[in-house]
Amino acid sequence: MAKLELEHFLPYRLNRIAAAVSQDFRSVYGPHHDLTIPEWRVLATLGQFEAMSAKAIGRHSAMHKTKVSRAVRALEERRWLRRRESEEDRREEILTLTTQGERAYRQIVPKALAFERRILDELGPKAEAVVNALERLEKIFKAL
C-alpha cells in the first residue's frame, strides 16, 4: 500500500494555506479593532449585504451556526450591529450594522483590499491562473 505524504496531499495543503492566510489577514483587523476571525466574517458579510439573518450569514461565510451566534453576540455587545424581527418570518431576526459597525467596516475594507493586492502581486504573472483555479475548485465543490 502506498503511503500518503500529508504535506503533499492537496486537500491538506489547501486547508493549511487557508488557515495561514486567514491568520495572517487577522493582522489587518485584529490589532486595531480587536475582532476574532468569525466576528470579522460577520462584519464583512453585513457590510457587503447590509441586512441578513444569522442563518444566511452562516451559509455565505461557511461558518457553523454556533460561531455565527457567538460573533453576532460579541458585535451586538460592542454596539456594532442590531437585530430586528423579520417581516417574512417572525422566528427569524434580521441583522444590520450600526453606525459604529459601518465605520469599522469602512476602516478595514481598504486595508483588506491592500492585503489581497499584496498576495496577488506576490504571485506575479501566475495570479490570474491561481484565481481561475480557485474559481474552478469552488464550482467543483459547490463552495460558491
C-alpha positions in Angstrom: 0.0 0.0 0.0 1.3 3.5 -0.9 1.8 5.9 1.9 0.1 9.3 1.9 2.5 12.2 2.2 0.3 14.6 4.0 2.5 17.6 3.2 1.9 16.9 -0.5 -1.8 16.0 -0.2 -3.8 18.7 -2.0 -6.8 18.9 0.4 -4.4 19.2 3.4 -2.3 21.9 1.6 -5.4 23.9 0.7 -6.6 23.7 4.3 -3.2 24.7 5.7 -2.9 27.6 3.3 -6.4 28.8 4.0 -5.7 28.8 7.8 -2.3 30.6 7.3 -3.8 33.3 5.1 -6.8 33.8 7.5 -4.5 34.1 10.5 -2.2 36.5 8.7 -5.1 38.5 7.5 -6.2 38.9 11.1 -3.3 41.3 11.4 -5.3 43.7 9.3 -8.4 43.9 11.5 -7.3 42.3 14.8 -4.9 44.7 16.4 -6.9 47.9 15.8 -10.4 46.5 16.1 -9.9 43.5 18.4 -12.0 41.2 16.2 -11.9 37.4 16.0 -12.0 35.7 12.6 -15.7 34.9 12.9 -16.5 38.4 14.1 -14.7 39.8 11.0 -16.6 37.5 8.7 -20.0 38.6 10.2 -19.0 42.2 9.9 -17.7 41.8 6.4 -20.9 39.9 5.3 -23.2 42.6 6.8 -21.0 45.3 5.3 -21.4 43.7 1.9 -25.1 42.8 2.0 -26.4 45.4 4.6 -29.1 43.2 6.1 -29.1 39.4 6.6 -30.2 36.7 9.0 -27.6 34.8 11.1 -28.5 31.7 9.2 -27.8 33.4 5.8 -24.5 34.8 7.2 -23.5 31.3 8.2 -24.3 30.0 4.7 -22.5 32.8 3.0 -19.4 32.7 5.2 -19.3 28.9 5.6 -19.3 29.2 9.3 -21.1 26.9 11.8 -24.2 28.4 13.5 -22.6 28.5 16.9 -19.6 30.5 15.6 -22.0 32.9 13.9 -24.1 33.2 17.0 -21.1 34.0 19.2 -19.8 36.5 16.7 -23.2 38.2 16.4 -23.5 38.4 20.2 -20.0 39.9 20.5 -20.7 42.5 17.8 -24.0 43.3 19.4 -22.3 43.9 22.8 -20.0 46.3 21.1 -23.0 48.0 19.6 -21.7 47.3 16.1 -24.9 45.5 14.9 -28.5 45.5 15.7 -31.3 42.9 15.4 -34.9 43.4 14.2 -37.7 40.9 13.7 -38.1 39.6 10.1 -41.3 40.7 8.4 -41.4 37.4 6.5 -40.7 35.1 9.4 -41.3 36.2 13.0 -39.0 33.4 14.2 -36.0 35.0 12.4 -34.1 38.2 13.1 -32.5 40.4 10.5 -29.1 41.8 11.4 -27.7 45.1 10.3 -24.6 47.2 11.1 -25.0 50.2 13.4 -23.2 53.5 12.5 -20.2 52.3 14.7 -20.1 48.9 12.8 -20.3 50.6 9.4 -17.4 52.9 10.5 -15.3 50.0 11.5 -16.1 48.2 8.3 -15.2 51.2 6.2 -11.8 51.5 8.1 -11.0 47.8 7.5 -12.0 47.4 3.8 -9.1 49.4 2.2 -6.6 47.5 4.3 -8.3 44.2 3.3 -8.1 45.1 -0.4 -4.4 46.1 0.1 -3.8 42.7 1.8 -5.4 40.9 -1.2 -3.4 43.1 -3.6 -0.1 42.1 -1.9 -0.9 38.4 -2.3 -1.7 38.9 -6.0 1.4 40.9 -6.5 3.5 38.2 -4.8 2.0 35.6 -7.2 3.0 37.9 -10.1 2.0 36.7 -13.6 0.6 33.5 -12.2 -2.0 35.3 -10.2 -4.7 35.0 -12.8 -4.1 31.3 -13.2 -4.4 30.8 -9.4 -7.6 32.8 -9.2 -9.0 30.8 -12.1 -8.1 27.5 -10.4 -9.8 28.7 -7.2 -12.9 29.5 -9.1 -12.9 26.1 -10.7 -12.4 24.4 -7.3 -15.3 26.4 -5.9 -17.5 25.1 -8.7 -16.3 21.5 -8.3 -17.1 21.5 -4.6 -20.1 23.8 -4.8 -18.4 26.3 -2.5 -19.9 29.4 -4.1 
